[in-house]
Amino acid sequence: MTIDPAVLAAPGFGAHFTDHMVLVDFSEQSGWHGRRVVPYGPLPMDPAATALQYGQEIFEGLKVYRHRDGHLRLFRPDMNARRFAASAARLALPAVPAGLFVESIRQLALVDAAWVSDRPGVSLYVRPFVIGTEALLGVRPARHATYGVIASPAGSYFGDTETGISLWLSQNHSRAGAGGTGAAKCGGNYAAALVAQTEAKAHGCQQVLFTDAATRTWVEEAGSMNIFFVFADGTLVTPPLNGAILAGVTRDSVIELARDRGQRVEERPISITEWKEAAATGELTEVFAAGTAAVITPIAALVTDDTVIETRASGSPSTAQQLRDELTGIQHGTIPDRRGWLLDLGPAPR
Ligand SMILES: *Cc1c(COP(=O)(O)O)cnc(C)c1O
């Protein structure tokens, strides 16, 4: 298929799909088998499949970058593979071995390499997923599953975000509770968050912020992004991985980059009250969100029922901007990768 150059130049996020996909079958008897690259298209499925009836589905999200040497590279895919296995365990799905995970992504990236732009800020977002495919209305884990990988050219997630986005504080809806699936990357979490996301949009906000389900006191995350706070003394604070928060690869990378820059990073509970008070005194200088899709995005305001808490970075460039430049520099190959974070998928034709 010929690729529209206008799409590749400004692909937005998740709206266009490449020409192929990878599929692999699982059965209890045969394990993972039948890996194949096929044209992108609909999946025939039994209407009683557990993925459709009971939401037995997990996914991952990572990006392929085209470097100046013509090679395609992945950023820390080992972390995605580990998290995919942990999500599988939580949703009672078979885990995809790390080798199969990386190999299937490599195969798709190379066959659809023409979709990987080397423009700054543009990459190929890869979406691996596993669905329970056994036809079954009785409730138990499926004995048949399908692992798939699709890909979509990715530019800016929010459009223009120089000045930051605003978050809506969800007061009635929770994303995850104790013992729930908050730490798993599964479609069900997103289904549960859609109504809160719609509420956020209705209040003029781009995203929703979730607090803990039990007390609605503590900041958790934004539903597809982890949250960081920057204090006047340079300290970064981010909520701890308490089982309800998704352990972001971007979150982990930001923590390491900030520490290497000599900044203190605290993983500790932070409340809406502390956010409000520290913003008022000027002690809190920045808030930003971190995730593969949105990279690092400043949060300019938290909007609640009765107030708007604004944070505008005073320094220039802001901490968020400096971390974003360093992270994307490593990812796109313009800053040396001293930590062995990149995996070379090999040379690829344009
Ligand atoms: C994927 C995801 C994130 C971000 O994780 P990254 O590995 O940094 O992309 C944060 N929260 C949720 C709920 C997610 O699904």
The ligand as an SDF file (V2000), in Angstrom:
LIG
                    3D

 15 15  0  0  0  0  0  0  0  0999 V2000
    0.5120    2.4330   29.7720 C   0  0  0  0  0  0  0  0  0  0  0  0
    0.0370    3.1900   30.9390 C   0  0  0  0  0  0  0  0  0  0  0  0
    0.8160    4.1670   31.5830 C   0  0  0  0  0  0  0  0  0  0  0  0
    2.1650    4.6060   31.0890 C   0  0  0  0  0  0  0  0  0  0  0  0
    3.0990    3.5670   31.0340 O   0  0  0  0  0  0  0  0  0  0  0  0
    4.3420    3.6650   30.0410 P   0  0  0  0  0  0  0  0  0  0  0  0
    5.0290    2.3500   30.1720 O   0  0  0  0  0  0  0  0  0  0  0  0
    5.1800    4.7860   30.5220 O   0  0  0  0  0  0  0  0  0  0  0  0
    3.7940    3.9110   28.6870 O   0  0  0  0  0  0  0  0  0  0  0  0
    0.3000    4.7710   32.7190 C   0  0  0  0  0  0  0  0  0  0  0  0
   -0.9260    4.4370   33.1920 N   0  0  0  0  0  0  0  0  0  0  0  0
   -1.7040    3.5190   32.5910 C   0  0  0  0  0  0  0  0  0  0  0  0
   -3.0160    3.1990   33.1630 C   0  0  0  0  0  0  0  0  0  0  0  0
   -1.2510    2.8780   31.4400 C   0  0  0  0  0  0  0  0  0  0  0  0
   -2.0410    1.9820   30.8370 O   0  0  0  0  0  0  0  0  0  0  0  0
  1  2  1  0
  2  3  1  0
  2 14  2  0
  3  4  1  0
  3 10  2  0
  4  5  1  0
  5  6  1  0
  6  7  2  0
  6  8  1  0
  6  9  1  0
 10 11  1  0
 11 12  2  0
 12 13  1  0
 12 14  1  0
 14 15  1  0
M  END
$$$$
